[in-house]
């Protein structure tokens, strides 16, 4: 099933992960939404979001799919995170 994911699929996963961790409505999360400035996510919340995204996408991604910890700081918005994940699927 590798390669069957597109940006919309990944966005839905990130929206749901944000909703779960931050206890918000997933429809309030958009590509332009900033994790820290708009959602108030701290570093622990970001790690939890990443874990959910990795676990959800891994079965449909190439083997070894992983979001690097050192790349987290550069991913300021939901859209940047989606692009990052899609590029590594």
C-alpha positions in Angstrom: 0.0 0.0 0.0 3.1 2.2 0.0 2.6 5.4 -2.0 -1.1 5.5 -1.6 -1.0 8.5 0.7 -1.3 12.0 -0.5 -1.1 15.4 1.3 -4.8 15.4 2.1 -4.5 11.9 3.8 -1.5 13.1 5.8 -3.3 16.4 6.7 -6.2 14.4 8.1 -3.8 12.3 10.2 -2.1 15.4 11.6 -5.4 17.1 12.3 -6.6 14.1 14.2 -3.3 13.8 16.1 -3.5 17.5 17.1 -7.1 17.1 18.2 -6.3 14.0 20.3 -3.2 15.5 22.0 -4.5 19.1 22.4 -8.2 18.3 22.9 -9.4 20.5 20.1 -11.7 20.2 17.2 -9.7 18.7 14.2 -11.6 21.0 11.8 -9.8 24.0 13.5 -6.4 22.7 12.3 -5.4 23.9 8.8 -2.2 23.9 6.8 -1.4 27.4 7.9 -2.0 26.7 11.6 1.1 27.1 13.7 1.7 24.4 16.3 3.0 26.8 19.0 1.5 30.2 18.2 -2.0 29.0 17.1 -2.4 25.8 19.0 -0.3 26.4 22.1 1.6 23.1 21.7 4.6 22.7 23.9 7.5 20.4 23.1 5.9 17.4 24.9 2.7 17.9 22.9 4.7 18.0 19.7 6.4 14.8 20.5 3.1 13.1 21.3 1.6 14.4 18.0 4.7 13.1 16.1 4.3 9.7 17.7 0.6 9.4 16.7 1.4 10.6 13.1 4.3 8.0 12.8 2.2 5.2 14.2 -0.7 6.0 11.9 1.3 6.5 8.7 3.9 3.8 9.2 1.8 0.9 8.0 1.2 2.8 4.8 4.6 4.3 4.4 7.9 2.9 3.2 9.9 0.9 5.8 11.7 3.0 8.3 9.4 6.0 8.0 10.3 8.3 10.8 10.1 12.0 11.7 13.5 13.1 12.9 13.5 14.7 16.4 16.1 17.3 15.2 13.7 18.4 12.4 10.8 19.2 14.7 11.9 22.7 15.5 11.8 23.6 11.8 8.3 22.4 11.4 6.3 25.4 12.6 3.0 24.9 10.8 0.8 22.0 10.1 1.4 22.5 6.3 5.2 22.2 6.8 4.7 19.0 8.8 2.5 17.6 6.1 5.0 18.4 3.4 7.8 16.9 5.5 5.9 13.7 6.0 4.8 13.3 2.4 8.3 13.8 1.2 9.4 10.8 3.4 6.6 8.4 2.6 
